[in-house]
Amino acid sequence: MQDVEVIEDPAVAAAALDPVRARLLAALTEPASAAALASRVGLTRQKVNYHLRALESHGLVEPAGTRQWGGLTERLFAATAGAYLVSPAALGAAGSARVKPDRLSVSYLLAVAGRTLREVAGLARRAARAGKPLSTLTLDTEIAFASARDRSAFTDELTALVTDLVSRYHNESAPDARLHRLIVTAHPKPAE
């Protein structure tokens, strides 16, 4: 099972977003039979079986063995990932935000996040097919600003530091140069 699967196919996204199927995916924290899932989510075994077949046909669950229970043989299913994300690519052209670059715009932040999800998911799939690791870096932290003035000063200083650092290391003309994206975002942390 992979940690996170990014869904780009519209049909697979529709299957995963169905409320009953989404509940089943969330309940499949470990392999389970249709009967076990039915008791977990409060549905009939027949209804769960129907939805499991649909999820299996879209590659969101997979067989995970069998188990004898009484005189019956139950099929066990496992989710293919611990979590699922739907890429904007599932929406086709409608999922590609065309937003004017503006470092203080919410729309631009969301457009960049969507682009990042599409690009990194594609890179990860290609790296996995090639049997190679994908080099990435993620920094995630929290900061509490005492005032709007402090937040503004931090933004200015961070921008200057990143601009200086990039100017020191950016060298497109190097023979083996490979472009990387560096994205720094900041937004208010939602209440728990």
Contacts in CASP RR format, 6 or more apart in sequence:
PFRMAT RR
TARGET T0000
AUTHOR 0000-0000-0000
METHOD contacts of the structure
MODEL  1
MQDVEVIEDPAVAAAALDPVRARLLAALTEPASAAALASRVGLTRQKVNY
HLRALESHGLVEPAGTRQWGGLTERLFAATAGAYLVSPAALGAAGSARVK
PDRLSVSYLLAVAGRTLREVAGLARRAARAGKPLSTLTLDTEIAFASARD
RSAFTDELTALVTDLVSRYHNESAPDARLHRLIVTAHPKPAE
1 78 0 8 1.000
1 79 0 8 1.000
1 80 0 8 1.000
1 81 0 8 1.000
1 82 0 8 1.000
2 80 0 8 1.000
2 81 0 8 1.000
2 82 0 8 1.000
3 81 0 8 1.000
3 82 0 8 1.000
3 83 0 8 1.000
4 81 0 8 1.000
4 82 0 8 1.000
4 83 0 8 1.000
4 84 0 8 1.000
4 85 0 8 1.000
5 60 0 8 1.000
5 80 0 8 1.000
5 81 0 8 1.000
5 82 0 8 1.000
5 83 0 8 1.000
5 84 0 8 1.000
5 85 0 8 1.000
6 84 0 8 1.000
6 85 0 8 1.000
6 86 0 8 1.000
6 87 0 8 1.000
6 117 0 8 1.000
6 121 0 8 1.000
6 122 0 8 1.000
6 124 0 8 1.000
7 13 0 8 1.000
7 16 0 8 1.000
7 84 0 8 1.000
7 85 0 8 1.000
7 86 0 8 1.000
7 87 0 8 1.000
7 90 0 8 1.000
8 87 0 8 1.000
8 89 0 8 1.000
8 90 0 8 1.000
8 118 0 8 1.000
8 121 0 8 1.000
9 58 0 8 1.000
9 90 0 8 1.000
10 90 0 8 1.000
10 91 0 8 1.000
10 92 0 8 1.000
11 58 0 8 1.000
12 58 0 8 1.000
12 59 0 8 1.000
12 60 0 8 1.000
12 90 0 8 1.000
13 86 0 8 1.000
13 90 0 8 1.000
15 21 0 8 1.000
15 54 0 8 1.000
15 55 0 8 1.000
15 57 0 8 1.000
15 58 0 8 1.000
15 60 0 8 1.000
16 22 0 8 1.000
16 25 0 8 1.000
16 55 0 8 1.000
16 58 0 8 1.000
16 60 0 8 1.000
16 84 0 8 1.000
16 86 0 8 1.000
17 86 0 8 1.000
18 51 0 8 1.000
18 54 0 8 1.000
20 43 0 8 1.000
20 47 0 8 1.000
20 51 0 8 1.000
21 51 0 8 1.000
21 54 0 8 1.000
21 55 0 8 1.000
21 60 0 8 1.000
23 41 0 8 1.000
24 37 0 8 1.000
24 41 0 8 1.000
24 48 0 8 1.000
24 51 0 8 1.000
24 52 0 8 1.000
24 55 0 8 1.000
24 61 0 8 1.000
25 55 0 8 1.000
25 60 0 8 1.000
25 61 0 8 1.000
25 79 0 8 1.000
25 84 0 8 1.000
27 37 0 8 1.000
27 40 0 8 1.000
27 41 0 8 1.000
28 37 0 8 1.000
28 61 0 8 1.000
28 77 0 8 1.000
28 78 0 8 1.000
28 79 0 8 1.000
29 79 0 8 1.000
29 82 0 8 1.000
30 78 0 8 1.000
31 64 0 8 1.000
31 65 0 8 1.000
31 76 0 8 1.000
31 77 0 8 1.000
31 78 0 8 1.000
32 40 0 8 1.000
32 76 0 8 1.000
32 77 0 8 1.000
33 67 0 8 1.000
33 69 0 8 1.000
33 74 0 8 1.000
33 75 0 8 1.000
33 76 0 8 1.000
33 77 0 8 1.000
34 45 0 8 1.000
34 48 0 8 1.000
34 49 0 8 1.000
34 52 0 8 1.000
34 74 0 8 1.000
34 75 0 8 1.000
34 77 0 8 1.000
35 45 0 8 1.000
35 48 0 8 1.000
35 69 0 8 1.000
35 74 0 8 1.000
37 43 0 8 1.000
37 48 0 8 1.000
37 52 0 8 1.000
37 77 0 8 1.000
38 44 0 8 1.000
38 45 0 8 1.000
38 47 0 8 1.000
38 48 0 8 1.000
41 48 0 8 1.000
52 61 0 8 1.000
52 77 0 8 1.000
55 61 0 8 1.000
55 77 0 8 1.000
56 62 0 8 1.000
56 63 0 8 1.000
56 77 0 8 1.000
59 80 0 8 1.000
60 79 0 8 1.000
60 80 0 8 1.000
60 81 0 8 1.000
60 84 0 8 1.000
61 77 0 8 1.000
61 78 0 8 1.000
61 79 0 8 1.000
61 80 0 8 1.000
62 77 0 8 1.000
62 78 0 8 1.000
62 80 0 8 1.000
63 75 0 8 1.000
63 76 0 8 1.000
63 77 0 8 1.000
63 78 0 8 1.000
64 76 0 8 1.000
64 77 0 8 1.000
64 78 0 8 1.000
65 75 0 8 1.000
65 76 0 8 1.000
66 73 0 8 1.000
66 74 0 8 1.000
66 75 0 8 1.000
66 76 0 8 1.000
67 73 0 8 1.000
67 74 0 8 1.000
67 76 0 8 1.000
68 74 0 8 1.000
85 117 0 8 1.000
85 121 0 8 1.000
87 114 0 8 1.000
87 117 0 8 1.000
87 118 0 8 1.000
87 121 0 8 1.000
88 95 0 8 1.000
88 96 0 8 1.000
88 97 0 8 1.000
88 114 0 8 1.000
88 115 0 8 1.000
88 117 0 8 1.000
88 118 0 8 1.000
89 95 0 8 1.000
89 118 0 8 1.000
89 121 0 8 1.000
97 107 0 8 1.000
97 110 0 8 1.000
97 111 0 8 1.000
97 114 0 8 1.000
97 115 0 8 1.000
98 111 0 8 1.000
99 105 0 8 1.000
99 107 0 8 1.000
99 108 0 8 1.000
99 110 0 8 1.000
99 111 0 8 1.000
100 108 0 8 1.000
101 108 0 8 1.000
102 108 0 8 1.000
103 159 0 8 1.000
109 185 0 8 1.000
109 187 0 8 1.000
112 183 0 8 1.000
112 185 0 8 1.000
113 185 0 8 1.000
116 181 0 8 1.000
116 183 0 8 1.000
119 181 0 8 1.000
120 134 0 8 1.000
120 136 0 8 1.000
123 134 0 8 1.000
124 134 0 8 1.000
127 133 0 8 1.000
127 134 0 8 1.000
142 189 0 8 1.000
143 154 0 8 1.000
143 186 0 8 1.000
145 151 0 8 1.000
145 154 0 8 1.000
155 186 0 8 1.000
158 184 0 8 1.000
162 182 0 8 1.000
162 184 0 8 1.000
166 182 0 8 1.000
171 177 0 8 1.000
172 179 0 8 1.000
END
